[in-house]
């Protein structure tokens, strides 16, 4: 590998790592979760992903993100996202397929 290729590869790796997501700590406690009315299930293999409070940096407050149906992934289970409190404040743990 030439020195130029090595330097370009190093630059790409450095740029990629600087774009990584940062953990954002919110000091304000999230509101109580809203009760949602589930829309009609579109397909037999659909899974309901509950809505949740999201932090709006622009508005500096929580805003509600509506729930939705997602297609079930074969041999996976949906784990709901949730707010978790730790020493730095409140952190959103995203939902994911497990």
Backbone bond lengths (Angstrom), bond angles and torsions (degrees), N, CA, C in turn:
res aa  C-N    CA-C-N  psi(-1)  N-CA   C-N-CA  omega(-1)  CA-C   N-CA-C  phi
1 X - - - 1.438 - - 1.535 108.35 -
2 X 1.310 115.12 133.97 1.467 118.61 -178.95 1.530 110.24 -75.42
3 X 1.315 114.51 163.01 1.461 119.94 179.99 1.535 110.43 -62.98
4 X 1.340 117.46 -36.79 1.462 122.00 179.33 1.532 110.18 -63.98
5 X 1.353 116.50 -46.00 1.466 119.75 178.79 1.532 110.93 -61.60
6 X 1.312 116.07 -40.97 1.464 120.42 179.23 1.525 110.42 -62.53
7 X 1.332 117.43 -43.94 1.466 121.22 -179.47 1.526 110.93 -65.39
8 X 1.343 116.97 -40.02 1.465 120.37 178.20 1.527 110.63 -64.83
9 X 1.320 117.06 -42.71 1.453 121.16 179.19 1.533 110.25 -63.08
10 X 1.316 117.10 -41.63 1.457 121.69 178.26 1.526 110.38 -63.17
11 X 1.311 117.85 -42.44 1.463 122.66 179.15 1.524 110.51 -62.45
12 X 1.324 117.92 -44.11 1.465 121.97 179.13 1.526 110.40 -62.30
13 X 1.310 117.78 -42.39 1.466 121.45 179.15 1.527 110.90 -64.44
14 X 1.329 116.94 -39.99 1.459 120.43 179.97 1.526 110.51 -66.99
15 X 1.328 117.42 -42.59 1.459 121.25 179.33 1.521 110.50 -65.21
16 X 1.311 116.56 -41.17 1.463 120.93 179.20 1.509 111.92 -61.48
17 X 1.316 117.75 -41.37 1.463 119.92 -178.60 1.521 111.66 -71.41
18 X 1.317 118.39 -26.94 1.461 120.14 179.50 1.517 111.46 -76.65
19 X 1.343 117.43 -15.63 1.459 121.50 179.44 1.529 111.71 -91.48
20 X 1.310 118.04 0.63 1.461 121.50 -178.61 1.527 109.57 -63.17
21 X 1.331 116.09 149.39 1.458 119.68 -179.39 1.517 110.43 -72.73
22 X 1.299 115.12 143.62 1.460 121.31 178.14 1.521 108.26 -101.71
23 X 1.313 115.62 151.84 1.452 120.19 174.46 1.518 107.86 -79.09
24 X 1.325 115.87 129.50 1.460 120.86 179.17 1.523 108.08 -108.05
25 X 1.311 116.17 126.09 1.457 122.09 179.56 1.520 108.91 -101.21
26 X 1.339 115.96 126.08 1.458 122.13 179.73 1.521 107.56 -105.28
27 X 1.318 116.88 129.15 1.463 120.72 -178.19 1.526 111.91 -80.28
28 X 1.316 117.15 -27.18 1.466 121.96 -177.92 1.532 110.32 -81.21
29 X 1.327 117.67 131.05 1.460 122.49 178.67 1.522 109.83 -64.04
30 X 1.351 118.51 134.49 1.465 119.60 178.48 1.527 111.42 -65.92
31 X 1.336 117.51 147.53 1.465 120.53 177.92 1.533 111.14 -64.48
32 X 1.322 115.69 166.65 1.461 121.71 176.17 1.525 108.24 -64.78
33 X 1.326 115.49 139.37 1.457 121.14 -178.24 1.534 110.73 -60.44
34 X 1.325 116.97 138.13 1.458 122.07 178.86 1.519 110.05 -76.34
35 X 1.340 115.47 151.48 1.454 120.47 171.86 1.517 106.82 -86.11
36 X 1.319 115.93 126.43 1.463 120.01 -177.71 1.524 111.18 -108.95
37 X 1.309 115.24 149.96 1.459 121.21 171.26 1.519 105.79 -96.06
38 X 1.332 115.91 119.12 1.465 119.61 -179.97 1.519 109.11 -73.05
39 X 1.318 115.08 133.30 1.447 120.27 174.36 1.525 108.53 -69.24
40 X 1.316 116.77 163.56 1.465 120.34 179.72 1.526 110.38 -57.66
41 X 1.325 115.86 134.42 1.461 122.35 -178.93 1.529 109.12 -61.96
42 X 1.337 118.06 120.48 1.464 120.30 -174.76 1.532 113.99 -73.93
43 X 1.333 117.64 -31.59 1.465 122.59 -178.29 1.514 108.67 -145.01
44 X 1.325 116.51 157.85 1.462 120.17 -178.80 1.523 112.71 -64.71
45 X 1.332 117.42 -25.31 1.469 120.23 -178.00 1.535 112.86 -99.12
46 X 1.337 116.20 20.49 1.467 119.89 179.93 1.527 110.63 -86.90
47 X 1.326 115.60 148.26 1.463 123.08 179.20 1.531 107.40 -124.22
48 X 1.332 116.02 134.21 1.457 120.49 179.20 1.520 110.52 -78.83
49 X 1.332 116.06 125.64 1.466 122.94 174.93 1.528 105.55 -105.57
50 X 1.319 116.04 110.02 1.470 121.64 -175.09 1.518 112.45 -61.77
51 X 1.319 115.31 149.41 1.450 120.49 173.11 1.519 109.50 -70.71
52 X 1.311 115.70 164.90 1.467 119.45 179.84 1.526 110.45 -157.24
53 X 1.311 114.03 162.81 1.459 120.26 176.18 1.527 109.17 -76.84
54 X 1.329 115.41 129.39 1.470 122.19 177.01 1.524 107.20 -112.69
55 X 1.322 115.84 149.08 1.465 120.15 176.55 1.516 108.84 -88.50
56 X 1.326 116.81 126.14 1.465 122.39 176.60 1.526 108.36 -99.50
57 X 1.335 115.74 110.95 1.471 119.22 177.69 1.520 110.38 -62.89
58 X 1.332 115.78 -38.81 1.465 120.33 -177.56 1.531 111.42 -64.59
59 X 1.337 116.53 -45.43 1.465 120.81 -178.21 1.523 113.18 -87.67
60 X 1.355 116.30 -13.91 1.466 121.96 -177.72 1.526 111.82 56.47
61 X 1.349 113.65 43.52 1.462 119.43 175.73 1.531 108.88 -160.66
62 X 1.332 115.31 168.40 1.461 120.48 177.39 1.519 109.70 -77.90
63 X 1.325 116.48 140.80 1.465 122.92 174.26 1.530 107.48 -128.12
64 X 1.318 116.54 147.88 1.455 120.89 -176.51 1.529 110.83 -84.40
65 X 1.330 116.42 130.68 1.463 123.41 172.80 1.529 107.47 -105.30
66 X 1.316 118.22 120.26 1.462 122.49 -175.35 1.524 112.69 -65.28
67 X 1.342 114.89 152.79 1.458 121.42 175.26 1.523 110.50 -72.83
68 X 1.342 115.02 168.03 1.470 119.44 -177.43 1.528 109.59 -158.63
69 X 1.305 115.47 161.30 1.460 121.39 173.99 1.518 108.82 -90.79
70 X 1.324 116.47 138.60 1.467 121.71 174.58 1.515 108.13 -128.51
71 X 1.308 114.85 150.65 1.459 119.75 177.64 1.529 109.37 -70.80
72 X 1.330 115.74 130.86 1.458 120.85 -179.38 1.516 110.31 -65.95
73 X 1.333 115.49 137.59 1.461 120.68 174.75 1.521 107.56 -89.18
74 X 1.308 115.35 131.14 1.456 120.84 -177.26 1.532 111.03 -56.61
75 X 1.329 115.50 133.56 1.463 123.46 178.63 1.531 113.48 62.75
76 X 1.338 117.04 25.24 1.459 121.56 178.54 1.529 109.51 -126.17
77 X 1.311 115.91 158.04 1.459 123.20 175.80 1.524 107.26 -124.71
78 X 1.347 116.77 136.76 1.465 120.82 178.24 1.526 109.74 -79.28
79 X 1.318 116.78 124.84 1.463 123.80 174.73 1.522 107.16 -103.50
80 X 1.334 115.97 117.33 1.467 121.02 -177.21 1.523 111.75 -62.86
81 X 1.322 115.27 146.10 1.455 120.61 172.97 1.522 109.50 -73.82
82 X 1.320 116.79 162.55 1.462 119.92 -179.84 1.531 110.32 -161.53
83 X 1.318 113.95 157.51 1.458 120.62 173.95 1.515 108.37 -87.12
84 X 1.326 116.29 135.14 1.458 121.69 -179.51 1.523 108.44 -125.74
85 X 1.322 115.52 133.40 1.463 120.08 179.01 1.523 109.41 -94.00
86 X 1.330 116.04 135.49 1.464 121.09 172.14 1.525 107.87 -141.08
87 X 1.299 117.57 -170.29 1.470 121.22 -175.37 1.520 113.87 -60.15
88 X 1.345 117.86 -29.99 1.459 120.57 -177.88 1.515 114.06 -84.13
89 X 1.328 117.50 -13.44 1.464 121.74 -176.82 1.525 109.64 133.64
90 X 1.313 116.09 -151.70 1.458 122.71 -179.62 1.522 109.76 -96.43
91 X 1.334 116.09 136.92 1.471 122.18 -178.64 1.525 107.96 -128.58
92 X 1.336 117.10 136.42 1.468 121.24 176.73 1.526 108.78 -85.08
93 X 1.335 115.67 125.20 1.454 122.99 174.62 1.529 105.69 -102.54
94 X 1.327 118.72 108.97 1.463 121.08 -173.94 1.528 112.92 -65.31
95 X 1.339 115.40 149.90 1.446 121.02 173.43 1.532 108.92 -69.14
96 X 1.344 115.76 156.78 1.471 118.65 -178.31 1.522 109.92 -161.71
97 X 1.309 115.49 162.29 1.475 122.15 175.27 1.519 108.06 -85.67
98 X 1.341 115.51 133.45 1.459 119.37 179.64 1.522 109.01 -124.69
